[in-house]
Amino acid sequence: MYQPARFCPQIKWLDENRIQILEGGLANRELEVKTELLPKSAAIYLYDQKEIGKVLIERNPPGTGIILWDALVHPDYRQKGLAGIMTWIIFRRLLEEQDYATFTIRMVRHLKPVVNGTELQNVGMGVIAVRLGFTPEINLEKLLRPSNIISVDLFPESQGTPPGLRLVLHSDPLILIMFVLNPETMRPIKEERVYNEIKRDLRLVHSWANLGLLVVNGNYLLRTPQIDHFVNRMAINETEARIFRDKIRGL
């Protein structure tokens, strides 16, 4: 059953290449949109006189698999919903173009600690994945067995990235980074108290995961149980929802 849910700031198409953002930090701003659909790849770019954002897609297998592997927003425009808007537009374009589709968000090389081991990269991709109902490819139950955990450390908020936990593991991915989302705003929680509670009792990780509010480093997949959740955020009416639902295959 179609139950529309907002995923990103609402937009209005002014023509085939321009949008107006209707709400949020960039309300009333007009931006140029450029999309590219190629046999093995796709991309969307946003311009405000200059390029301010892009989302890159790998189509693998061509015409069937949709893999979001990079999302970038200019620092002056971050935390205003642009990554979500670009993802919404390009996913919809591909669903219209393809007969069938599977969806992956590939974050292994992005959502990971940098050299000092205390920061996250591309937090926005992780937030997008969870908001759209994607779930981790990795098996958290297996990874979080006490015998597999070497150490757990809290890292503070830094340079716009949220606080979170860094787990060193015996098995791949060896380092597991995680943060949680506020259920009301679906933005990263910044209170370190929440992470100290999880550090003391890692069973809470499963509670956050079951609520769909946990973000971890690793690939995310759209699985069959979450297809309706995804469609409700992609479609703009019941007819479109039915078309999208018929095209999507869960992983």
C-alpha positions as CSV (number, residue, x, y, z in Angstrom):
1,M,0.0,0.0,0.0
2,Y,1.4,3.4,-1.0
3,Q,2.1,5.6,2.1
4,P,4.0,8.6,0.9
5,A,6.9,9.7,3.1
6,R,9.3,12.6,2.6
7,F,13.0,11.7,2.0
8,C,14.5,15.0,1.0
9,P,13.5,18.7,0.7
10,Q,10.6,19.2,-1.7
11,I,11.5,20.5,-5.1
12,K,9.7,22.0,-8.1
13,W,10.8,21.5,-11.7
14,L,11.0,24.8,-13.5
15,D,12.0,23.1,-16.8
16,E,13.8,19.9,-17.7
17,N,17.1,21.3,-16.5
18,R,16.2,23.5,-13.5
19,I,14.7,23.0,-10.1
20,Q,13.6,25.2,-7.3
21,I,14.0,24.0,-3.7
22,L,10.9,24.7,-1.8
23,E,12.0,24.2,1.8
24,G,14.9,23.9,4.2
25,G,18.2,25.9,4.2
26,L,18.1,26.6,0.5
27,A,14.4,27.4,0.2
28,N,13.5,29.3,-3.0
29,R,17.0,28.7,-4.5
30,E,17.0,27.7,-8.2
31,L,19.6,25.2,-9.3
32,E,20.6,23.7,-12.6
33,V,20.5,19.9,-13.0
34,K,22.4,17.8,-15.4
35,T,21.9,14.0,-15.6
36,E,23.9,11.4,-17.6
37,L,22.5,7.9,-18.3
38,L,25.1,5.7,-20.0
39,P,25.0,1.9,-20.5
40,K,27.3,1.2,-17.5
41,S,27.1,4.3,-15.5
42,A,24.9,7.3,-14.5
43,A,25.5,10.6,-12.8
44,I,23.7,13.7,-11.7
45,Y,25.3,17.2,-11.2
46,L,23.9,20.3,-9.5
47,Y,25.0,23.8,-10.4
48,D,24.6,27.2,-8.7
49,Q,26.7,29.0,-11.3
50,K,29.4,26.5,-10.4
51,E,29.2,22.8,-9.7
52,I,28.0,22.3,-6.1
53,G,27.3,18.6,-6.0
54,K,27.2,15.2,-7.8
55,V,26.1,11.7,-7.3
56,L,27.8,8.9,-9.3
57,I,26.2,5.5,-10.2
58,E,27.6,2.3,-11.5
59,R,25.1,0.2,-13.5
60,N,26.2,-3.3,-12.9
61,P,24.9,-5.5,-14.4
62,P,24.1,-2.9,-17.1
63,G,20.5,-2.0,-17.2
64,T,19.7,-3.9,-14.0
65,G,22.0,-3.1,-11.1
66,I,22.1,0.4,-9.6
67,I,25.1,1.0,-7.4
68,L,25.5,4.5,-5.8
69,W,29.2,4.7,-5.1
70,D,30.0,8.4,-4.6
71,A,28.1,11.5,-3.4
72,L,29.8,14.9,-3.0
73,V,28.4,18.3,-2.0
74,H,30.4,21.5,-1.8
75,P,31.2,22.4,1.8
76,D,29.2,25.7,1.6
77,Y,26.1,23.7,0.7
78,R,26.3,20.7,3.0
79,Q,23.6,19.6,5.5
80,K,20.9,21.2,3.4
81,G,19.5,18.1,1.8
82,L,21.2,18.3,-1.6
83,A,22.7,14.8,-1.5
84,G,19.2,13.5,-0.8
85,I,17.7,15.5,-3.7
86,M,20.3,14.3,-6.1
87,T,19.8,10.7,-5.0
88,W,16.0,11.0,-5.3
89,I,16.2,12.4,-8.9
90,I,18.8,9.9,-10.2
91,F,17.2,6.9,-8.7
92,R,13.8,7.9,-10.1
93,R,15.3,8.5,-13.6
94,L,16.9,5.0,-13.5
95,L,13.7,3.4,-12.4
96,E,11.9,5.0,-15.3
97,E,14.6,3.9,-17.7
98,Q,15.1,0.3,-16.6
99,D,12.9,-2.7,-16.8
100,Y,14.2,-4.1,-13.5
101,A,16.5,-2.7,-10.8
102,T,18.4,-3.8,-7.7
103,F,19.9,-1.2,-5.4
104,T,23.2,-1.0,-3.6
105,I,25.0,1.8,-1.8
106,R,28.7,1.0,-1.9
107,M,30.5,2.8,1.0
108,V,33.5,0.5,1.8
109,R,36.0,3.0,0.5
110,H,34.2,6.0,1.9
111,L,32.6,5.4,5.3
112,K,35.8,4.4,7.1
113,P,38.3,5.9,9.5
114,V,41.0,8.1,8.1
115,V,44.6,7.9,9.1
116,N,44.1,9.0,12.7
117,G,41.2,6.6,13.1
118,T,38.8,9.0,14.6
119,E,36.9,10.5,11.7
120,L,34.2,9.4,9.2
121,Q,34.1,10.1,5.5
122,N,31.0,10.6,3.5
123,V,28.6,10.4,6.5
124,G,25.8,11.6,4.2
125,M,25.8,8.4,2.1
126,G,25.3,6.4,5.2
127,V,22.4,8.6,6.3
128,I,20.8,8.3,2.9
129,A,21.1,4.5,3.0
130,V,19.4,4.1,6.3
131,R,16.7,6.7,5.5
132,L,15.8,4.8,2.3
133,G,15.6,1.4,4.1
134,F,18.8,-0.1,2.9
135,T,20.4,-2.5,5.4
136,P,24.1,-3.4,6.0
137,E,25.6,-6.2,3.9
138,I,27.8,-7.2,6.8
139,N,26.4,-9.5,9.5
140,L,26.4,-7.4,12.7
141,E,25.3,-10.3,14.9
142,K,28.4,-12.3,13.9
143,L,30.8,-9.3,14.0
144,L,29.7,-8.2,17.5
145,R,30.2,-11.4,19.3
146,P,32.3,-10.6,22.3
147,S,35.1,-13.0,21.2
148,N,35.5,-11.0,17.9
149,I,35.9,-7.6,19.6
150,I,39.4,-6.4,20.5
151,S,38.5,-2.9,21.7
152,V,35.8,-0.2,21.7
153,D,36.6,3.5,21.6
154,L,34.4,6.6,21.5
155,F,35.5,9.4,19.2
156,P,34.0,12.9,19.6
157,E,32.3,15.1,17.0
158,S,35.0,16.7,14.8
159,Q,34.9,19.0,11.8
160,G,31.2,18.4,11.1
161,T,31.3,14.7,11.5
162,P,29.2,13.2,14.3
163,P,30.6,11.3,17.3
164,G,30.5,7.6,17.2
165,L,32.2,4.3,18.2
166,R,35.3,2.7,16.7
167,L,35.5,-1.1,17.2
168,V,38.6,-3.0,16.4
169,L,37.7,-6.6,15.4
170,H,39.5,-9.9,14.8
171,S,37.7,-10.4,11.5
172,D,36.9,-8.3,8.4
173,P,36.3,-5.4,8.2
174,L,38.8,-5.2,11.1
175,I,37.6,-1.7,12.1
176,L,33.9,-1.1,12.5
177,I,32.7,2.5,12.7
178,M,29.1,3.3,13.8
179,F,26.9,6.2,14.7
180,V,23.1,6.4,15.3
181,L,20.4,8.7,13.9
182,N,17.8,10.7,15.8
183,P,14.4,9.0,15.2
184,E,12.6,12.3,14.8
185,T,15.1,14.2,12.6
186,M,16.9,11.2,11.0
187,R,20.1,13.1,11.5
188,P,23.2,11.9,13.4
189,I,22.9,12.0,17.2
190,K,25.5,14.3,18.6
191,E,25.1,13.5,22.3
192,E,28.1,11.5,23.5
193,R,26.0,10.1,26.3
194,V,24.3,7.8,23.8
195,Y,27.6,6.4,22.6
196,N,28.9,5.9,26.1
197,E,25.7,3.9,26.8
198,I,26.4,1.7,23.8
199,K,30.0,1.3,24.7
200,R,29.0,0.0,28.1
201,D,26.4,-2.4,26.6
202,L,27.0,-3.3,23.0
203,R,23.6,-5.2,22.9
204,L,22.1,-1.7,22.4
205,V,23.7,-1.7,18.9
206,H,21.1,-4.3,17.9
207,S,18.3,-2.2,19.4
208,W,19.3,0.8,17.2
209,A,19.8,-1.5,14.2
210,N,16.3,-3.0,14.7
211,L,14.9,0.5,14.7
212,G,16.6,1.3,11.4
213,L,18.7,4.0,13.0
214,L,22.2,2.5,13.0
215,V,24.8,3.5,10.4
216,V,28.0,1.4,10.0
217,N,30.9,1.4,7.5
218,G,30.2,-1.1,4.8
219,N,28.0,-1.7,1.8
220,Y,24.2,-1.3,2.1
221,L,21.6,-3.3,0.2
222,L,18.0,-2.8,-0.6
223,R,16.5,-6.1,0.5
224,T,13.0,-7.4,-0.3
225,P,11.3,-6.5,3.1
226,Q,12.2,-2.8,2.7
227,I,11.1,-2.3,-0.9
228,D,7.8,-0.7,0.2
229,H,9.7,1.6,2.5
230,F,11.9,2.6,-0.4
231,V,9.0,3.0,-2.9
232,N,7.1,5.2,-0.5
233,R,10.0,7.7,-0.6
234,M,10.6,7.5,-4.3
235,A,7.1,7.6,-5.8
236,I,4.9,10.7,-6.0
237,N,1.6,8.9,-6.4
238,E,0.0,5.5,-6.2
239,T,0.3,4.8,-9.9
240,E,4.1,5.5,-9.9
241,A,4.5,3.5,-6.7
242,R,2.9,0.4,-8.4
243,I,5.2,0.8,-11.4
244,F,8.3,1.2,-9.2
245,R,7.4,-1.7,-7.0
246,D,7.0,-4.0,-10.0
247,K,10.5,-3.1,-11.2
248,I,12.5,-3.4,-8.0
249,R,14.2,-6.7,-7.1
250,G,15.4,-7.1,-3.5
251,L,19.0,-8.3,-2.8
